Amino acid sequence: MNKNSLKRGLLPYLFLILFIFGAYYLYTTVNYKVNVLSYNELIGLLEDEKVKELVITPKERAVTYEITGKLDSYKEKESFFVRVPLSDSVMKEILGTGTSELKITTKADPESSSLLLILVNVLPIVLIVGAGFFFISKQVGGANKSMDFGKSRARLSNDNNKVTFKDVAGLKEEKEEVSELIDFLKNPKKFTKLGARIPKGVLLVGPPGTGKTLLARAVAGEANVPFYYISGSDFVELFVGVGASRVRDMFKQAKHTAPCLIFIDEIDAVGRQRGTGLGGGHDEREQTLNQLLTEMDGFGANEGIIIIAATNRADVLDPALLRPGRFDRQVTVDLPDVREREEILKVHAKDKVLDKSVELSFLAKRTPGFSGAALENLLNEAALLAVRRNKNAITMSEIDEATDRVIGGPAKVSRKYNEHEKAVVAYHEAGHAVLGIKLPNADDVQKITIIPRGQAGGYTLMMPSEETYLSTKTELLQRITGLLGGRVSEEIKFKEVTTGAHNDFEKATKIARAMVTEYGMSDLGPVQLEQQEGGVFLGRDYNKSKNFSNEIAHEIDKEVRKIIDECYQDAKKILTENQDLVKKIAEALLEHETLTKEQIDCLVETGKMPEEAKEEETKKLDELKAIAKEKGIKGYTKMTKEELEEAISKESE
């Protein structure tokens, strides 16, 4: 702590103490009663022996005595005050009139002490001036801060928190794309001697949580250069021109430490297209963007300064920001595949105590679509659950529960269904599961539960057998059919429908409409009638031109309805043919509430839960061994069920 901060911390307490003493003094003074008497009255009281106490203080400068005292009839906080001429005859008369019982005290003149005089006369002035100076300095400090708006908010990363490529799991191709930046920052002459120009800016584009910021920090760590990081929102302020000033100051600071790297997170906050939206653009944001464009590739040269920016909304950025000479290169940081997810899990599992039964490769297969941040959160949730359960290590039980938490939220154990609602949810999820099992191109059913989580009363977890990047028309149709399975199962079993399928309908309708308007998978032909993403600005939404007429809009609705109706009928046909399997799964859910893949597979193959199937298998094996013993078959105790059946069949022949 420096001296200035220490002074600022002590001054308020000092003023508080002075205020308390002043308040106490005023309180005692107000409550103390003083009666002013004349000299003759004092002599008369002394003669009548009514004076109890006298305190005499000579005032040499005023040539008077100040006399205070108390009478017999006074209360505790009551006294009198008399001022008399400074004369020996006067004092002799007063002293001579008093009695032996009178208590007389003489005090020295306080004004005779120069130190006390200074304290009494100078100290109040000093305190008043000090208080005024304190408050003025605070105001000046506030003004200085307001004048400090134009300073850059970019922060220089601490060397103790250095990140390298070893800390970034996956992203193999992305690392190769940015490796040239590292070589340039380490040895720029290697590129300049051949006339090569290194990209001035690299834009990292991808969904949230995929590691864009981590990759930028790793580039600076590998190159061992200063790393400035700032958010796009740090540039924009209320006053026009402040953001542009901060951009200039940021590049000014970076030039002093070049070669260096500047990282701008969420650049879409300041880099949106100019002149868009209702009423035009935002003057402050546009001026900031103009200054950033000038600094990156204007009249000035910023040799040795490389900018890395990150966003998940590249479609809203201004074209001038993305042209060659500014952000020359775009690197897409996408969601990790199964191999990359396993590497990410290994990185985040280093400081976790995992049980031997936990297989990260299996967990990676079960988490398609998870970002790196989601995987880190999954393991952290599992660790928290293990602590709550007082376990010494994280087991698959905690990881399963953590996966469900990340997907659907915590289990609503307190929410209780009545028997009818529970049965409806069980048959609803059983309908989804049976369609997932029977449809050839559907995803594998991994888990079914009727325990409510978040807004869902239950859910069926389905994962693809292998990750693909393209979807066929048949796969999309079967996905819609699977989504409609819950409603169909309710209708077949209870002859009534509920509101539980509203989210299924939302997903199914979205897929069907995309097939018609975006993918060209309908009778309307291979025509893109709608864009995948709507306008990102309100002005664009209002001025958006329709790509089809009203007649085509009617045809779109008909095609969407046709797809949904056909898939609904397919789902109804499959579930009607497999009512026994639907019933078995639903009854198992009502009893156990959650079914794993092993239990589901056993129900499909044997019609029983694994425990019941194993018990029946053991009983059947014992019966075959008993028959083999009667027939005198040698070595029957070591035979399997199939071998025993074959041996008994041969013996019977």
C-alpha positions as CSV (number, residue, x, y, z in Angstrom):
1,M,0.0,0.0,0.0
2,N,1.5,3.4,-1.0
3,K,1.5,6.5,1.2
4,N,-1.2,8.3,-0.8
5,S,-3.7,5.5,-0.4
6,L,-2.8,5.3,3.3
7,K,-3.5,9.0,3.7
8,R,-6.8,8.7,1.8
9,G,-7.7,5.8,4.1
10,L,-6.9,7.7,7.4
11,L,-8.3,11.1,6.6
12,P,-12.0,10.1,6.9
13,Y,-11.4,8.4,10.3
14,L,-9.6,11.6,11.5
15,F,-12.5,13.8,10.5
16,L,-14.9,11.3,12.2
17,I,-13.0,11.5,15.5
18,L,-12.9,15.4,15.4
19,F,-16.7,15.4,14.6
20,I,-17.3,13.1,17.6
21,F,-15.3,15.3,20.0
22,G,-17.0,18.5,18.7
23,A,-20.4,16.9,19.1
24,Y,-19.5,15.9,22.6
25,Y,-18.3,19.3,23.5
26,L,-21.4,21.0,22.1
27,Y,-23.6,18.5,24.0
28,T,-21.8,19.1,27.4
29,T,-21.8,22.9,26.8
30,V,-25.5,23.1,25.9
31,N,-26.5,21.1,29.0
32,Y,-24.3,23.1,31.4
33,K,-26.0,26.2,32.9
34,V,-23.8,29.3,33.7
35,N,-25.2,32.3,35.6
36,V,-23.5,35.6,35.1
37,L,-23.1,37.7,38.3
38,S,-21.8,41.2,39.1
39,Y,-19.0,42.0,41.4
40,N,-21.4,43.4,44.1
41,E,-23.6,40.2,43.9
42,L,-20.5,38.0,44.4
43,I,-19.4,40.1,47.5
44,G,-23.0,39.8,48.9
45,L,-23.1,36.0,48.4
46,L,-19.7,35.6,50.0
47,E,-20.8,37.6,53.1
48,D,-24.0,35.5,53.3
49,E,-21.7,32.4,53.1
50,K,-23.7,31.0,50.2
51,V,-20.6,30.4,48.0
52,K,-19.4,26.8,48.0
53,E,-16.5,26.9,45.5
54,L,-14.4,29.5,43.7
55,V,-12.0,29.1,40.7
56,I,-10.0,32.3,40.0
57,T,-8.2,32.7,36.6
58,P,-6.2,35.9,36.0
59,K,-6.4,37.4,32.5
60,E,-3.3,39.6,32.1
61,R,-4.1,40.7,28.6
62,A,-7.6,41.7,29.5
63,V,-6.6,43.1,33.0
64,T,-9.3,41.2,34.6
65,Y,-10.0,38.2,36.8
66,E,-12.4,35.5,35.5
67,I,-14.1,33.9,38.5
68,T,-16.3,30.8,38.3
69,G,-17.9,29.0,41.2
70,K,-20.8,27.2,42.7
71,L,-23.4,28.1,45.3
72,D,-25.0,25.8,47.9
73,S,-28.3,26.0,46.1
74,Y,-26.9,25.1,42.6
75,K,-27.5,21.8,40.9
76,E,-24.7,19.6,39.6
77,K,-24.3,21.2,36.2
78,E,-24.8,24.8,37.3
79,S,-22.3,27.5,38.1
80,F,-21.8,31.3,38.1
81,F,-19.4,33.5,36.3
82,V,-17.9,36.9,37.3
83,R,-15.4,39.1,35.6
84,V,-13.7,41.7,38.0
85,P,-10.8,44.2,37.6
86,L,-7.3,42.8,38.0
87,S,-6.3,44.6,41.3
88,D,-4.8,43.4,44.5
89,S,-7.3,45.3,46.6
90,V,-10.2,43.6,44.8
91,M,-8.7,40.2,45.3
92,K,-8.0,40.9,49.0
93,E,-11.6,41.9,49.5
94,I,-12.9,38.7,47.8
95,L,-10.6,36.5,49.8
96,G,-11.2,38.4,53.0
97,T,-15.0,38.0,52.7
98,G,-14.8,34.3,52.2
99,T,-15.0,31.7,55.0
100,S,-12.8,28.9,56.0
101,E,-15.1,26.3,54.5
102,L,-14.9,28.0,51.1
103,K,-12.8,26.1,48.6
104,I,-10.7,28.4,46.5
105,T,-8.7,27.3,43.4
106,T,-6.3,29.5,41.4
107,K,-5.5,28.7,37.8
108,A,-2.7,30.1,35.5
109,D,-3.6,32.3,32.6
110,P,-3.9,29.9,29.6
111,E,-3.0,32.7,27.2
112,S,0.4,33.0,28.8
113,S,1.4,29.7,27.0
114,S,2.4,30.3,23.4
115,L,1.8,26.7,22.5
116,L,-1.7,26.7,23.9
117,L,-2.4,30.0,22.2
118,I,-1.4,28.6,18.9
119,L,-3.5,25.5,19.4
120,V,-6.6,27.5,20.3
121,N,-6.2,30.1,17.6
122,V,-4.5,28.4,14.7
123,L,-5.7,24.8,15.0
124,P,-9.3,25.5,14.0
125,I,-8.1,27.4,10.9
126,V,-5.8,24.5,10.0
127,L,-8.6,22.0,10.3
128,I,-11.0,24.1,8.2
129,V,-8.3,24.6,5.5
130,G,-7.4,20.9,5.6
131,A,-11.0,19.8,5.2
132,G,-11.4,22.2,2.3
133,F,-8.2,21.0,0.6
134,F,-9.4,17.4,1.1
135,F,-12.7,17.8,-0.6
136,I,-11.2,20.0,-3.4
137,S,-8.6,17.3,-4.1
138,K,-11.3,14.7,-4.3
139,Q,-13.2,16.8,-6.9
140,V,-10.0,17.3,-8.8
141,G,-9.3,13.6,-8.7
142,G,-12.8,13.0,-10.1
143,A,-12.2,15.5,-12.9
144,N,-8.8,13.9,-13.7
145,K,-10.6,10.5,-14.0
146,S,-13.2,12.1,-16.4
147,M,-10.3,13.4,-18.4
148,D,-8.8,9.9,-18.4
149,F,-11.6,8.6,-20.7
150,G,-9.4,8.6,-23.7
151,K,-6.8,6.3,-22.2
152,S,-6.7,2.7,-23.5
153,R,-8.4,0.0,-21.3
154,A,-6.2,-2.7,-22.8
155,R,-4.5,-4.7,-20.0
156,L,-1.1,-6.4,-20.3
157,S,-1.2,-10.0,-19.4
158,N,0.9,-11.3,-16.5
159,D,3.8,-13.5,-17.3
160,N,2.9,-15.8,-14.4
161,N,-0.3,-16.8,-16.3
162,K,1.4,-17.8,-19.5
163,V,-0.5,-20.2,-21.7
164,T,1.1,-22.4,-24.4
165,F,-0.2,-24.8,-27.0
166,K,0.2,-27.7,-24.5
167,D,-2.6,-26.2,-22.5
168,V,-4.9,-26.1,-25.6
169,A,-6.3,-29.5,-26.3
170,G,-7.5,-30.3,-29.8
171,L,-7.6,-27.5,-32.4
172,K,-4.8,-29.1,-34.4
173,E,-5.6,-27.3,-37.7
174,E,-6.3,-24.0,-35.9
175,K,-2.9,-24.2,-34.2
176,E,-1.2,-24.7,-37.6
177,E,-3.0,-21.7,-39.0
178,V,-1.7,-19.4,-36.3
179,S,1.8,-20.9,-36.1
180,E,3.0,-18.5,-38.7
181,L,2.2,-15.6,-36.4
182,I,4.5,-17.1,-33.8
183,D,7.3,-17.5,-36.3
184,F,6.9,-13.9,-37.5
185,L,6.9,-12.6,-33.9
186,K,10.1,-14.6,-33.1
187,N,12.0,-14.0,-36.4
188,P,10.4,-11.3,-38.6
189,K,13.4,-11.1,-41.0
190,K,12.7,-14.7,-42.1
191,F,9.6,-13.4,-43.8
192,T,10.6,-9.9,-44.9
193,K,13.7,-11.0,-46.8
194,L,11.4,-12.9,-49.3
195,G,8.9,-10.1,-49.5
196,A,6.2,-11.9,-47.5
197,R,3.7,-9.9,-45.5
198,I,2.4,-11.5,-42.4
199,P,-1.3,-11.1,-41.7
200,K,-2.0,-8.0,-39.6
201,G,-5.1,-9.4,-38.1
202,V,-6.5,-12.9,-37.5
203,L,-10.2,-13.3,-36.8
204,L,-11.2,-16.3,-34.7
205,V,-14.8,-17.3,-35.5
206,G,-16.8,-20.0,-33.7
207,P,-19.5,-20.9,-31.2
208,P,-19.1,-19.8,-27.5
209,G,-16.8,-21.9,-25.4
210,T,-14.7,-23.4,-28.1
211,G,-11.4,-21.9,-27.0
212,K,-10.9,-18.8,-29.1
213,T,-9.6,-16.7,-26.2
214,L,-7.4,-19.6,-25.0
215,L,-5.9,-20.0,-28.5
216,A,-5.0,-16.3,-28.6
217,R,-3.3,-16.4,-25.2
218,A,-1.4,-19.5,-26.4
219,V,-0.1,-17.7,-29.4
220,A,1.4,-14.9,-27.2
221,G,2.7,-17.5,-24.8
222,E,4.5,-19.5,-27.5
223,A,5.9,-16.3,-29.1
224,N,6.9,-15.0,-25.7
225,V,5.8,-11.4,-26.5
226,P,3.6,-8.9,-24.6
227,F,-0.1,-9.8,-24.8
228,Y,-2.6,-7.0,-24.6
229,Y,-6.2,-8.1,-24.1
230,I,-9.4,-5.9,-24.3
231,S,-13.1,-6.4,-24.9
232,G,-14.9,-4.7,-27.7
233,S,-17.3,-3.1,-25.3
234,D,-14.4,-1.3,-23.5
235,F,-14.1,1.0,-26.5
236,V,-17.6,2.4,-26.5
237,E,-18.6,5.1,-24.1
238,L,-21.4,7.7,-23.7
239,F,-19.3,10.5,-25.2
240,V,-18.5,10.6,-28.9
241,G,-14.8,10.3,-29.7
242,V,-13.8,8.5,-26.5
243,G,-13.6,5.1,-28.3
244,A,-11.5,6.5,-31.1
245,S,-9.1,8.1,-28.6
246,R,-8.8,4.7,-26.8
247,V,-7.9,3.0,-30.0
248,R,-5.2,5.5,-30.8
249,D,-3.8,5.2,-27.2
250,M,-3.9,1.4,-27.4
251,F,-1.8,1.3,-30.6
252,K,0.5,3.9,-29.1
253,Q,1.2,1.7,-26.1
254,A,1.6,-1.3,-28.3
255,K,4.2,0.4,-30.5
256,H,6.4,0.9,-27.4
257,T,6.5,-2.8,-26.7
258,A,6.5,-4.1,-30.3
259,P,6.6,-6.9,-31.4
260,C,3.4,-7.6,-29.4
261,L,0.0,-9.1,-29.8
262,I,-3.4,-7.4,-29.2
263,F,-6.4,-9.5,-28.5
264,I,-9.9,-8.0,-28.9
265,D,-12.6,-10.2,-27.5
266,E,-16.2,-9.9,-28.8
267,I,-15.2,-7.5,-31.6
268,D,-18.7,-7.4,-32.9
269,A,-19.5,-4.9,-30.1
270,V,-17.5,-2.3,-32.0
271,G,-17.1,-3.8,-35.4
272,R,-20.7,-4.0,-36.6
273,Q,-21.6,-2.8,-40.0
274,R,-21.9,1.0,-40.3
275,G,-25.2,2.6,-41.3
276,T,-27.4,-0.2,-40.3
277,G,-30.4,-0.3,-38.1
278,L,-33.4,2.0,-37.8
279,G,-32.3,5.7,-37.7
280,G,-28.8,5.0,-39.0
281,G,-25.8,3.9,-37.0
282,H,-24.3,4.9,-33.6
283,D,-21.9,7.8,-34.0
284,E,-19.6,6.8,-31.2
285,R,-19.4,3.1,-32.3
286,E,-18.8,4.1,-35.9
287,Q,-16.1,6.6,-35.1
288,T,-14.4,4.0,-33.0
289,L,-14.6,1.5,-35.9
290,N,-13.2,4.1,-38.3
291,Q,-10.2,4.7,-36.1
292,L,-9.6,1.0,-35.8
293,L,-9.7,0.6,-39.5
294,T,-7.2,3.5,-40.0
295,E,-4.8,2.1,-37.4
296,M,-4.8,-1.4,-38.9
297,D,-4.3,-0.4,-42.5
298,G,-4.3,3.4,-42.8
299,F,-1.5,5.9,-43.5
300,G,0.4,4.8,-40.4
301,A,2.5,1.6,-40.2
302,N,2.1,-0.7,-37.2
303,E,5.0,-3.1,-37.9
304,G,5.3,-5.8,-35.3
305,I,1.8,-5.5,-34.0
306,I,-0.6,-8.3,-34.7
307,I,-4.2,-8.2,-33.8
308,I,-6.3,-11.3,-33.0
309,A,-10.0,-10.8,-32.6
310,A,-12.7,-13.3,-31.5
311,T,-16.4,-13.3,-32.3
312,N,-19.3,-15.8,-32.7
313,R,-21.2,-13.4,-35.0
314,A,-18.9,-12.8,-38.0
315,D,-22.0,-12.1,-40.2
316,V,-22.6,-8.7,-38.5
317,L,-19.0,-7.4,-39.0
318,D,-18.3,-4.5,-41.3
319,P,-16.9,-5.6,-44.7
320,A,-14.1,-3.0,-44.4
321,L,-12.9,-4.8,-41.3
322,L,-12.6,-8.1,-43.1
323,R,-10.9,-7.0,-46.3
324,P,-7.2,-8.0,-47.0
325,G,-4.8,-5.7,-45.2
326,R,-6.8,-5.7,-42.0
327,F,-8.2,-9.1,-40.8
328,D,-6.5,-11.0,-43.6
329,R,-7.2,-14.4,-42.2
330,Q,-10.3,-16.0,-40.6
331,V,-9.9,-19.1,-38.5
332,T,-13.0,-21.1,-37.7
333,V,-12.8,-22.6,-34.2
334,D,-15.6,-25.1,-34.3
335,L,-17.0,-27.6,-31.8
336,P,-14.6,-30.4,-31.0
337,D,-15.1,-33.9,-32.5
338,V,-14.9,-37.1,-30.5
339,R,-11.0,-37.2,-30.6
340,E,-10.7,-33.6,-29.6
341,R,-13.3,-34.0,-26.8
342,E,-11.2,-36.8,-25.3
343,E,-8.1,-34.6,-25.4
344,I,-10.0,-31.8,-23.7
345,L,-11.3,-34.1,-21.0
346,K,-7.8,-35.3,-20.3
347,V,-6.6,-31.7,-19.8
348,H,-9.4,-30.8,-17.5
349,A,-9.1,-34.2,-15.6
350,K,-5.5,-33.5,-14.6
351,D,-6.5,-32.0,-11.2
352,K,-9.5,-34.3,-10.7
353,V,-9.4,-37.6,-8.7
354,L,-11.2,-40.1,-11.1
355,D,-12.2,-43.6,-10.2
356,K,-10.6,-46.4,-12.2
357,S,-14.0,-47.2,-13.7
358,V,-14.2,-43.8,-15.5
359,E,-13.3,-44.0,-19.2
360,L,-12.8,-40.6,-20.8
361,S,-13.0,-42.1,-24.3
362,F,-16.5,-43.4,-23.5
363,L,-17.5,-40.0,-22.0
364,A,-16.2,-38.3,-25.2
365,K,-18.5,-40.5,-27.3
366,R,-21.5,-39.6,-25.2
367,T,-21.0,-35.8,-25.5
368,P,-21.4,-34.8,-29.2
369,G,-22.0,-31.1,-29.6
370,F,-20.3,-30.2,-26.3
371,S,-17.9,-27.3,-26.4
372,G,-14.6,-27.2,-24.4
373,A,-16.2,-25.0,-21.8
374,A,-19.2,-27.4,-21.5
375,L,-16.8,-30.4,-21.0
376,E,-14.9,-28.5,-18.3
377,N,-18.2,-27.7,-16.6
378,L,-19.3,-31.3,-16.8
379,L,-16.2,-32.5,-14.9
380,N,-16.5,-29.7,-12.4
381,E,-20.2,-30.6,-11.7
382,A,-19.1,-34.3,-11.3
383,A,-16.5,-33.2,-8.8
384,L,-19.0,-31.2,-6.8
385,L,-21.4,-34.1,-6.7
386,A,-18.6,-36.4,-5.5
387,V,-17.9,-33.9,-2.7
388,R,-21.6,-33.8,-1.7
389,R,-21.8,-37.5,-1.6
390,N,-18.6,-37.7,0.6
391,K,-16.7,-39.9,-2.0
392,N,-13.0,-40.1,-2.3
393,A,-13.0,-40.2,-6.1
394,I,-15.3,-39.2,-9.0
395,T,-17.2,-42.3,-10.3
396,M,-19.3,-42.9,-13.4
397,S,-22.4,-42.3,-11.3
398,E,-21.4,-38.6,-10.7
399,I,-20.4,-38.2,-14.4
400,D,-23.8,-39.5,-15.6
401,E,-25.6,-37.2,-13.3
402,A,-23.4,-34.3,-14.3
403,T,-24.0,-35.0,-18.0
404,D,-27.8,-34.9,-17.3
405,R,-27.3,-31.6,-15.4
406,V,-25.5,-29.9,-18.3
407,I,-28.0,-31.1,-20.8
408,G,-31.3,-30.6,-18.9
409,G,-30.5,-29.0,-15.6
410,P,-30.7,-30.5,-12.1
411,A,-33.3,-33.2,-11.3
412,K,-36.6,-31.8,-9.8
413,V,-36.9,-34.5,-7.1
414,S,-39.4,-32.4,-5.2
415,R,-41.8,-32.3,-8.2
416,K,-44.2,-35.3,-7.8
417,Y,-46.4,-36.6,-10.6
418,N,-49.7,-38.3,-9.8
419,E,-50.0,-41.9,-11.1
420,H,-51.7,-40.9,-14.4
421,E,-49.2,-38.2,-15.2
422,K,-46.3,-40.5,-14.5
423,A,-47.8,-43.1,-16.8
424,V,-48.3,-40.6,-19.5
425,V,-44.7,-39.4,-19.3
426,A,-43.5,-43.1,-19.2
427,Y,-45.4,-44.0,-22.4
428,H,-44.3,-40.7,-24.0
429,E,-40.6,-41.4,-23.5
430,A,-41.1,-45.1,-24.4
431,G,-42.6,-43.9,-27.8
432,H,-39.4,-41.9,-28.5
433,A,-37.2,-44.8,-27.5
434,V,-39.0,-47.5,-29.6
435,L,-38.8,-45.3,-32.7
436,G,-35.1,-44.7,-32.0
437,I,-34.6,-48.5,-31.8
438,K,-36.7,-49.5,-34.8
439,L,-35.8,-46.8,-37.3
440,P,-32.7,-47.8,-39.2
441,N,-31.1,-44.4,-39.5
442,A,-32.0,-43.1,-36.1
443,D,-29.5,-42.3,-33.3
444,D,-28.7,-44.9,-30.7
445,V,-30.8,-44.7,-27.5
446,Q,-28.4,-44.3,-24.6
447,K,-30.7,-43.4,-21.7
448,I,-34.4,-42.9,-20.8
449,T,-35.6,-41.2,-17.7
450,I,-39.0,-39.9,-16.4
451,I,-37.3,-37.8,-13.7
452,P,-38.1,-34.1,-14.5
453,R,-35.2,-31.8,-15.3
454,G,-35.6,-28.1,-16.1
455,Q,-38.7,-27.7,-18.2
456,A,-38.8,-31.3,-19.3
457,G,-40.9,-33.9,-17.6
458,G,-38.5,-36.6,-18.8
459,Y,-36.2,-37.2,-21.8
460,T,-34.7,-39.8,-24.0
461,L,-31.0,-39.4,-24.6
462,M,-30.0,-40.4,-28.2
463,M,-26.5,-40.2,-29.6
464,P,-25.3,-40.8,-33.2
465,S,-23.4,-44.0,-33.7
466,E,-20.8,-41.9,-35.5
467,E,-20.4,-38.2,-36.0
468,T,-21.2,-36.9,-39.5
469,Y,-21.2,-33.5,-41.0
470,L,-24.0,-34.1,-43.5
471,S,-27.6,-35.3,-43.1
472,T,-29.6,-37.1,-45.8
473,K,-33.3,-36.6,-46.4
474,T,-34.1,-40.0,-45.0
475,E,-32.2,-39.2,-41.8
476,L,-34.1,-35.9,-41.4
477,L,-37.4,-37.5,-42.0
478,Q,-36.7,-40.2,-39.4
479,R,-35.5,-37.6,-37.0
480,I,-38.9,-35.9,-37.3
481,T,-40.7,-39.3,-36.9
482,G,-38.7,-39.9,-33.7
483,L,-39.7,-36.5,-32.4
484,L,-43.4,-37.2,-33.0
485,G,-43.2,-40.6,-31.2
486,G,-44.1,-39.2,-27.8
487,R,-47.4,-37.7,-28.9
488,V,-48.3,-40.8,-31.0
489,S,-47.6,-43.1,-28.0
490,E,-49.8,-41.0,-25.8
491,E,-52.6,-41.1,-28.4
492,I,-52.4,-44.9,-28.9
493,K,-52.4,-45.8,-25.2
494,F,-54.7,-43.2,-23.6
495,K,-56.8,-42.1,-26.6
496,E,-56.0,-38.6,-25.4
497,V,-53.1,-36.1,-25.9
498,T,-51.4,-33.7,-23.6
499,T,-49.2,-30.6,-23.8
500,G,-46.0,-32.6,-23.1
501,A,-45.0,-32.7,-26.8
502,H,-44.8,-29.0,-27.4
503,N,-41.0,-28.9,-27.6
504,D,-41.0,-31.9,-29.9
505,F,-43.3,-30.2,-32.3
506,E,-41.1,-27.1,-32.2
507,K,-38.1,-29.1,-33.2
508,A,-39.9,-31.2,-35.8
509,T,-41.5,-28.1,-37.5
510,K,-38.2,-26.3,-37.6
511,I,-36.5,-29.3,-39.4
512,A,-39.5,-29.7,-41.8
513,R,-39.5,-26.0,-42.7
514,A,-35.7,-26.0,-43.3
515,M,-36.1,-29.0,-45.6
516,V,-38.6,-27.1,-47.7
517,T,-37.1,-23.6,-47.7
518,E,-33.4,-24.1,-47.3
519,Y,-32.3,-27.7,-48.3
520,G,-34.5,-28.1,-51.3
521,M,-35.9,-31.5,-50.1
522,S,-39.5,-31.1,-51.2
523,D,-41.7,-30.9,-54.3
524,L,-40.9,-27.2,-54.6
525,G,-37.5,-28.2,-55.9
526,P,-33.9,-27.1,-55.1
527,V,-34.6,-23.5,-54.3
528,Q,-33.5,-21.6,-51.2
529,L,-36.6,-19.6,-50.2
530,E,-35.4,-18.5,-46.7
531,Q,-32.0,-17.9,-45.2
532,Q,-30.9,-19.9,-42.2
533,E,-30.4,-16.8,-40.1
534,G,-32.7,-13.8,-39.9
535,G,-31.6,-10.2,-40.1
536,V,-29.3,-9.3,-37.3
537,F,-30.4,-5.7,-37.3
538,L,-33.9,-4.4,-36.7
539,G,-33.6,-2.2,-39.8
540,R,-32.8,-5.2,-41.9
541,D,-35.8,-7.0,-40.6
542,Y,-38.1,-4.2,-41.6
543,N,-36.6,-3.7,-45.0
544,K,-36.1,-7.4,-45.7
545,S,-37.5,-8.4,-49.2
546,K,-39.4,-11.7,-49.5
547,N,-37.9,-14.3,-51.8
548,F,-41.3,-15.8,-52.6
549,S,-44.8,-14.8,-53.5
550,N,-48.0,-15.4,-51.4
551,E,-48.8,-18.4,-53.6
552,I,-45.4,-19.9,-52.8
553,A,-45.9,-19.2,-49.1
554,H,-49.0,-21.3,-49.3
555,E,-47.1,-24.0,-51.0
556,I,-44.4,-23.9,-48.3
557,D,-47.1,-24.4,-45.6
558,K,-48.6,-27.3,-47.6
559,E,-45.2,-29.0,-48.0
560,V,-44.3,-28.6,-44.3
561,R,-47.7,-30.0,-43.4
562,K,-47.2,-32.9,-45.8
563,I,-43.9,-33.9,-44.2
564,I,-45.2,-33.7,-40.7
565,D,-48.4,-35.7,-41.5
566,E,-46.4,-38.5,-43.3
567,C,-43.9,-38.8,-40.5
568,Y,-46.8,-38.9,-38.0
569,Q,-48.4,-41.8,-39.8
570,D,-45.1,-43.6,-40.0
571,A,-44.6,-43.2,-36.3
572,K,-48.2,-44.4,-35.6
573,K,-47.6,-47.5,-37.8
574,I,-44.3,-48.5,-36.1
575,L,-45.6,-48.0,-32.5
576,T,-48.8,-49.9,-33.2
577,E,-46.8,-52.9,-34.5
578,N,-44.5,-52.7,-31.4
579,Q,-47.0,-52.1,-28.6
580,D,-45.5,-54.9,-26.5
581,L,-42.1,-53.3,-26.5
582,V,-43.6,-49.9,-25.8
583,K,-45.4,-51.4,-22.8
584,K,-42.3,-53.2,-21.5
585,I,-40.2,-50.1,-21.6
586,A,-43.0,-47.9,-20.1
587,E,-43.5,-50.4,-17.2
588,A,-39.8,-50.6,-16.6
589,L,-39.7,-46.8,-16.4
590,L,-42.5,-46.7,-14.0
591,E,-40.6,-49.1,-11.7
592,H,-37.1,-47.8,-12.1
593,E,-37.6,-44.2,-13.4
594,T,-34.3,-44.4,-15.3
595,L,-33.0,-47.0,-17.9
596,T,-29.5,-47.2,-19.2
597,K,-28.4,-48.5,-22.6
598,E,-27.6,-51.9,-21.2
599,Q,-31.0,-52.3,-19.7
600,I,-32.7,-51.0,-22.9
601,D,-30.8,-53.5,-25.0
602,C,-31.7,-56.3,-22.6
603,L,-35.4,-55.4,-22.8
604,V,-35.3,-55.4,-26.6
605,E,-33.6,-58.8,-26.8
606,T,-35.2,-60.7,-23.9
607,G,-38.2,-58.6,-22.8
608,K,-36.8,-58.6,-19.3
609,M,-34.5,-56.4,-17.2
610,P,-30.8,-57.6,-17.0
611,E,-31.3,-59.0,-13.4
612,E,-34.4,-61.0,-14.4
613,A,-32.8,-62.2,-17.6
614,K,-29.6,-63.3,-15.8
615,E,-31.7,-65.1,-13.2
616,E,-33.7,-66.9,-15.9
617,E,-30.5,-67.7,-17.8
618,T,-29.0,-69.3,-14.6
619,K,-32.1,-71.3,-14.0
620,K,-32.2,-72.6,-17.6
621,L,-28.5,-73.6,-17.4
622,D,-29.1,-75.5,-14.2
623,E,-32.0,-77.4,-15.8
624,L,-29.8,-78.4,-18.8
625,K,-27.0,-79.6,-16.5
626,A,-29.5,-81.7,-14.6
627,I,-30.7,-83.3,-17.9
628,A,-27.1,-83.8,-19.1
629,K,-26.3,-85.5,-15.8
630,E,-29.2,-87.9,-16.2
631,K,-28.1,-88.8,-19.7
632,G,-24.5,-89.4,-18.6
633,I,-22.9,-86.7,-20.7
634,K,-19.3,-86.2,-19.8
635,G,-17.9,-82.8,-19.0
636,Y,-21.3,-81.2,-18.8
637,T,-20.3,-79.0,-15.8
638,K,-17.9,-77.0,-18.0
639,M,-20.2,-76.6,-21.0
640,T,-22.1,-73.4,-22.0
641,K,-25.8,-73.3,-22.5
642,E,-25.4,-73.7,-26.3
643,E,-23.0,-76.7,-25.9
644,L,-25.3,-78.4,-23.4
645,E,-28.3,-78.0,-25.8
646,E,-26.3,-79.4,-28.7
647,A,-25.0,-82.4,-26.6
648,I,-28.5,-83.2,-25.2
649,S,-29.9,-83.0,-28.7
650,K,-27.3,-85.5,-30.1
651,E,-27.8,-87.8,-27.1
652,S,-31.6,-87.8,-27.7
653,E,-31.1,-88.8,-31.3
